Amino acid sequence: MTLLLSCRGIRKDFGDLNVLKDINLDIVIGERIGLVGRNGAGKTTLANIIFRSVKQDKGEVIWYKKDIKTGYLLQSTFYTSHIFNDMIAKGESEYSLKEFLKASSHLGMEKVKEWDIERFSGLSGGEKTKLALANIWSSKPGLLILDEPTNHLDLQGIQWLVEEMKKYNGTIIIISHDRYFLDKSVHRIIEIEEGVINNYKGNYSFYRDEKKRRYESQLHEYMVQEKYREKIAKEIKQLKNWSSKAHRESRKKAIDTGNKSGGKEHNRVKAKKKDKQIKSKL
């Protein structure tokens, strides 16, 4: 396995909000990774740091393969209505334009080449996303980052994307809440929780089952620990009672025997043994 990149000690704050605390991660060339976590957990922030569009506050991203081309599918609100025209303006090759039109067609966007300005200006958010995905796919990047790629895709589009990903030789990071899509497309889940990551080798279903198993295991360990703690607490309480009783009796016996020094000290030795046992238990 050849490493593509490593994240070491990544931290990112937004004002007083600490989003990423200590991210440590290795990504291998050719991996299919699902990046999951609750809303606001820092999934997109980590993706932006890897994409180099956001700078981390601490830590570093180490690239083992230089000058790798990265394709980043943002959510639809980030795209304009002139994706195809922009490709032409940038001087994209005939091959890239051909691949773009081919991918667009598979996504249900027919004859994009023949669209006029009015048609492009009326694109919906979903249509923008499809054209953006076709554009990124046609560029053949070495690393793909897809942020909620199935939000506006129909079943035909999702199936096309799943099949294309099987043929793709690069590395893919997917941010998604689509369980079906993740089950079909990834082999590793990275969960961001409380600013750190947890790794799960498998698809989304495996991740959910394994997370539940880990939780139940931790809960069992906690319950065993709590029972042991309660047992120790009872023993400490009992030893304290015995120690208090031993100290009282040592004074009483010294008075009763009339030996307030030697007798008291002799009986205190026994009481101090109880004190040592209490410290040991604590």
Buried (B, 14 or more C-beta within 10 A) or exposed (E): EEEBBBBBEBBBBEEEEBBBBBBEBBBBBBBBBBBBBEEEBBBBBBBBBBBEEEEBEBBEBEBBEEEBEBBBBBBBEEBEBBBBEEBEEEEBEEEBBEBBBEBBBBBBBEEBEEBEEEEBEEBEEBBBBBBBBBBBBBBBBBBBBBBBBBBBBEEEBBEBBBEEBEEBEBBBBBBBEBBBBBBBBBEBBBBBEEBBBBEBEBBBEBBBEBBEEEEEEEEEEEEEEEEEEEEEEEEBEEBBEBBEEBBEBBBEBBEEEEBEEEBBEBBBEBBBEBBEBBEEBE
